[in-house]
């Protein structure tokens, strides 16, 4: 991933606007354990990695119609590259890893 992919730089307002969801939705997803933004005082900050994960969560909930518990279950499953202990070079050639890796 590019430099700064995991750097928490986006505020909740910026993320909500870019995802076209309300602030309360992001807070609910956090409270339900789907995402864990960095907290500095009362403020939440999200990385590009978090935003990618949130886009995937939104797709699962809104387009695939999976409930929050189902999404939590899906996000907590062990991925094939974790089981097979793929080397980074092997992962870079993997279609599944390119789409879902490091989220």
C-alpha positions in Angstrom: 0.0 0.0 0.0 1.0 3.6 -0.6 2.7 5.7 2.1 0.3 7.0 4.6 -2.5 4.5 3.9 -3.0 3.9 7.6 -2.3 7.5 8.7 -5.4 8.8 10.6 -6.0 12.2 8.9 -9.7 12.4 7.9 -12.4 13.7 10.3 -15.7 12.0 10.8 -17.4 14.9 8.9 -15.1 14.4 5.8 -15.6 10.7 5.9 -19.4 10.9 6.3 -19.6 13.3 3.3 -17.3 11.2 1.1 -19.3 8.0 1.9 -22.7 9.8 1.7 -23.8 8.6 5.1 -24.7 10.6 8.2 -22.4 11.1 11.2 -24.7 9.0 13.3 -24.2 6.0 10.9 -20.4 6.1 11.4 -20.9 6.4 15.2 -23.2 3.4 15.2 -20.8 1.3 13.1 -18.1 2.3 15.6 -20.2 1.4 18.6 -21.1 -1.9 17.0 -17.4 -2.7 16.5 -17.2 -2.5 12.7 -14.6 0.2 12.7 -12.2 1.7 15.2 -11.0 5.1 14.3 -8.2 6.8 16.2 -9.5 9.0 19.0 -7.7 12.2 19.9 -9.8 13.6 22.8 -13.4 13.6 21.6 -12.4 13.7 17.9 -12.3 10.7 15.6 -9.8 10.4 12.8 -9.9 7.9 10.0 -7.2 6.6 7.7 -7.5 5.8 4.0 -7.5 2.2 5.1 -10.5 2.9 7.4 -12.3 4.7 4.6 -11.8 1.7 2.3 -13.1 -0.6 5.0 -16.1 1.7 5.5 -16.9 1.6 1.8 -17.0 -2.2 2.0 -19.2 -2.1 5.1 -21.6 0.3 3.4 -21.8 -2.0 0.4 -22.5 -5.1 2.5 -25.2 -3.3 4.5 -26.9 -1.3 1.8 -26.4 -3.2 -1.4 -26.0 -6.8 -0.2 -28.6 -6.2 2.6 -26.4 -7.9 5.3 -27.2 -6.9 8.9 -24.5 -5.5 11.2 -23.9 -8.8 13.0 -23.5 -10.5 9.6 -21.0 -7.9 8.6 -19.1 -8.3 11.8 -18.9 -12.0 11.3 -17.7 -11.6 7.7 -15.0 -9.0 8.7 -13.8 -11.2 11.5 -13.3 -14.4 9.4 -9.8 -15.6 8.8 -8.7 -14.8 5.3 -7.0 -17.4 3.0 -3.7 -15.6 3.0 -3.6 -15.7 6.8 -4.2 -19.5 6.7 -1.8 -20.2 3.8 0.8 -17.7 5.1 1.3 -16.3 1.6 4.4 -14.3 1.0 3.9 -10.6 0.0 5.0 -11.4 -3.5 2.3 -14.1 -3.8 -0.3 -11.7 -2.3 0.4 -9.0 -4.9 -0.6 -11.4 -7.7 -3.8 -12.6 -5.9 -7.1 -11.2 -7.1 -8.8 -11.7 -3.8 -6.0 -10.0 -1.8 -6.0 -7.0 -4.2 -9.7 -6.5 -3.5 -9.9 -7.3 0.2 -6.4 -7.4 1.6 -5.2 -5.2 4.5 -8.7 -3.9 5.2 
